[in-house]
Amino acid sequence: MVLMIRLVVSGAQAQSHEAQQLLLNVTKLTQFRQILDDMKKGYEILVKGYNTIKDISEGNFNLHDAFLDALYAVSPTVRKYRKIAGIIDLQVKIVERYKKAFKRFRDSGQFSIDEVGYLSRVYGRLTSASLKNLEDLGMVITAGQTRMSDAERLSAIDRIYQESEDQYAFLNDFNGKTSVLMVQRVKESGDVRVMRELYK
């Protein structure tokens, strides 16, 4: 009988121990499930954040690209800028005046071959600088040529205009001094025919 009681008590203790172990396993399983849920939420937040940052950066790149492409366009403000016509007018005057003056100096007979060569080189450099200004202007006012803001384009046009004015002023000064030298030589030679030609 005692043996029976011991067996029953011993069986009850074993069942109690198994029940405790089962309860402990359920608790650990619940904790493990909570850890997995937390890890999943963390991963989802990480992925969502990464995708958001990626989308923003790609969108920003697209905006940046669109901005740079827009810089290739030439706005009406730039195209209608009054100094563009001024530059073209100055360049035309430079070519007309240098050709007329050079022909007059060369045909006057008052300059040596070396001096005529020097005049030709001066006018040649001036013409090259004049053509460069027109090329630069073309780059600035032609769409798709350079990436520049309107302010940069207007500033470039201002610079080209100033250079054109400087070239025109140099040409007038050079022609004036060369004319004075020519007239002095004509007076010294006493050639009345040439004097009449000069003052026509």
C-alpha positions as CSV (number, residue, x, y, z in Angstrom):
1,M,0.0,0.0,0.0
2,V,2.8,2.3,0.9
3,L,4.4,1.4,-2.4
4,M,1.3,2.3,-4.2
5,I,1.1,5.7,-2.5
6,R,4.7,6.3,-3.3
7,L,4.1,5.4,-7.0
8,V,1.1,7.7,-7.1
9,V,3.0,10.5,-5.4
10,S,6.0,9.9,-7.6
11,G,3.8,9.9,-10.8
12,A,2.1,13.1,-9.7
13,Q,5.5,14.7,-9.1
14,A,6.6,13.6,-12.5
15,Q,3.5,15.0,-14.1
16,S,3.9,18.2,-12.1
17,H,7.5,18.4,-13.3
18,E,6.4,17.8,-16.9
19,A,3.7,20.4,-16.5
20,Q,6.2,23.0,-15.2
21,Q,8.6,22.1,-18.1
22,L,5.7,22.5,-20.5
23,L,4.8,25.9,-19.0
24,L,8.4,27.0,-19.2
25,N,8.6,25.9,-22.9
26,V,5.4,27.8,-23.7
27,T,6.8,30.9,-22.0
28,K,10.1,30.7,-23.9
29,L,8.2,30.1,-27.1
30,T,6.1,33.2,-26.5
31,Q,9.2,35.2,-25.8
32,F,10.9,33.8,-28.9
33,R,7.9,34.7,-31.0
34,Q,8.0,38.3,-29.6
35,I,11.7,38.6,-30.5
36,L,10.9,37.4,-34.0
37,D,8.1,39.9,-34.3
38,D,10.3,42.7,-33.1
39,M,13.0,41.6,-35.6
40,K,10.5,41.6,-38.4
41,K,9.2,45.1,-37.6
42,G,12.8,46.3,-37.4
43,Y,13.6,44.8,-40.8
44,E,10.5,46.3,-42.3
45,I,11.4,49.8,-40.9
46,L,14.9,49.4,-42.3
47,V,13.7,48.4,-45.7
48,K,11.1,51.1,-45.9
49,G,13.7,53.7,-44.8
50,Y,16.2,52.5,-47.3
51,N,13.6,52.6,-50.1
52,T,12.5,56.1,-49.1
53,I,16.1,57.3,-49.1
54,K,16.7,55.6,-52.4
55,D,13.6,57.2,-53.9
56,I,14.5,60.6,-52.6
57,S,18.1,60.4,-53.9
58,E,16.9,59.2,-57.3
59,G,14.3,61.9,-57.4
60,N,16.9,64.4,-56.4
61,F,19.2,63.1,-59.1
62,N,16.4,63.4,-61.7
63,L,15.7,67.0,-60.5
64,H,19.4,67.8,-60.7
65,D,19.5,66.3,-64.2
66,A,16.4,68.3,-65.3
67,F,18.0,71.4,-63.8
68,L,21.2,70.9,-65.8
69,D,19.3,70.1,-69.0
70,A,17.4,73.4,-68.5
71,L,20.7,75.2,-68.4
72,Y,21.1,74.2,-72.1
73,A,18.0,76.2,-73.0
74,V,18.3,79.9,-73.8
75,S,15.5,82.1,-72.3
76,P,13.8,84.9,-74.2
77,T,15.4,87.4,-71.7
78,V,18.8,86.3,-72.9
79,R,17.8,86.1,-76.6
80,K,16.4,89.7,-76.5
81,Y,19.3,91.2,-74.6
82,R,20.1,94.5,-76.3
83,K,23.9,94.0,-76.1
84,I,23.7,91.1,-78.5
85,A,22.7,93.4,-81.4
86,G,25.3,95.9,-80.1
87,I,28.1,93.2,-80.3
88,I,27.1,92.3,-83.9
89,D,27.0,96.0,-84.9
90,L,30.4,96.6,-83.4
91,Q,31.9,93.6,-85.2
92,V,30.5,94.7,-88.5
93,K,31.9,98.2,-88.0
94,I,35.3,96.8,-87.1
95,V,35.5,94.8,-90.3
96,E,34.3,97.6,-92.5
97,R,36.6,100.2,-90.9
98,Y,39.7,98.1,-90.9
99,K,39.2,97.1,-94.6
100,K,38.7,100.7,-95.7
101,A,41.6,102.0,-93.6
102,F,44.0,99.3,-94.7
103,K,43.2,99.9,-98.4
104,R,43.8,103.6,-97.9
105,F,47.1,103.1,-96.0
106,R,48.4,100.5,-98.5
107,D,47.4,102.5,-101.6
108,S,48.8,105.8,-100.3
109,G,52.3,104.8,-101.1
110,Q,53.5,106.4,-97.8
111,F,54.3,103.1,-96.1
112,S,57.1,100.6,-96.8
113,I,56.4,96.9,-97.5
114,D,57.4,96.1,-93.9
115,E,55.1,98.8,-92.5
116,V,52.2,97.5,-94.7
117,G,53.0,94.0,-93.4
118,Y,52.9,95.3,-89.8
119,L,49.5,96.9,-90.5
120,S,48.2,93.7,-92.0
121,R,49.3,91.7,-88.9
122,V,47.6,94.2,-86.5
123,Y,44.4,94.0,-88.5
124,G,44.7,90.2,-88.8
125,R,44.9,89.9,-84.9
126,L,42.0,92.3,-84.5
127,T,40.0,90.3,-87.0
128,S,40.8,87.0,-85.2
129,A,39.7,88.5,-81.9
130,S,36.6,89.8,-83.5
131,L,35.7,86.4,-84.9
132,K,36.4,84.8,-81.5
133,N,33.9,87.2,-79.9
134,L,31.3,86.2,-82.5
135,E,31.9,82.5,-81.9
136,D,31.7,83.0,-78.1
137,L,28.4,84.9,-78.6
138,G,27.1,82.1,-80.7
139,M,27.9,79.6,-78.0
140,V,26.2,81.7,-75.3
141,I,23.0,82.4,-77.2
142,T,22.5,79.0,-79.0
143,A,20.5,76.4,-77.1
144,G,22.2,73.1,-76.4
145,Q,25.8,74.5,-76.6
146,T,26.7,75.3,-73.0
147,R,25.2,74.7,-69.6
148,M,24.7,78.2,-68.2
149,S,22.2,80.0,-66.1
150,D,20.6,83.2,-67.4
151,A,22.8,85.3,-65.1
152,E,25.9,83.5,-66.4
153,R,24.8,84.0,-70.0
154,L,24.1,87.7,-69.5
155,S,27.4,88.1,-67.8
156,A,29.2,86.4,-70.7
157,I,27.4,88.7,-73.2
158,D,28.4,91.7,-71.1
159,R,32.1,90.6,-71.2
160,I,31.9,90.0,-75.0
161,Y,30.3,93.4,-75.5
162,Q,33.0,95.1,-73.5
163,E,35.7,93.3,-75.5
164,S,34.0,94.4,-78.7
165,E,33.9,98.0,-77.5
166,D,37.6,97.8,-76.6
167,Q,38.5,96.3,-80.0
168,Y,36.5,99.1,-81.7
169,A,38.2,101.8,-79.6
170,F,41.6,100.3,-80.4
171,L,40.9,100.2,-84.1
172,N,39.8,103.9,-84.1
173,D,42.9,104.9,-82.1
174,F,45.2,102.8,-84.4
175,N,43.6,104.2,-87.5
176,G,43.8,107.7,-86.2
177,K,47.5,107.5,-85.4
178,T,48.3,105.8,-88.7
179,S,46.3,108.5,-90.6
180,V,48.2,111.3,-88.8
181,L,51.5,109.6,-89.7
182,M,50.4,109.2,-93.3
183,V,49.3,112.9,-93.6
184,Q,52.6,114.0,-92.1
185,R,54.5,111.9,-94.7
186,V,52.4,113.3,-97.5
187,K,53.0,116.9,-96.4
188,E,56.7,116.2,-96.1
189,S,56.8,114.7,-99.6
190,G,54.8,117.7,-101.0
191,D,52.8,115.4,-103.3
192,V,49.7,117.5,-104.1
193,R,48.0,114.7,-105.9
194,V,48.2,112.4,-102.9
195,M,47.0,115.3,-100.6
196,R,43.9,115.7,-102.8
197,E,43.2,112.0,-102.7
198,L,43.4,112.0,-98.9
199,Y,40.9,114.8,-98.5
200,K,38.3,113.6,-100.9
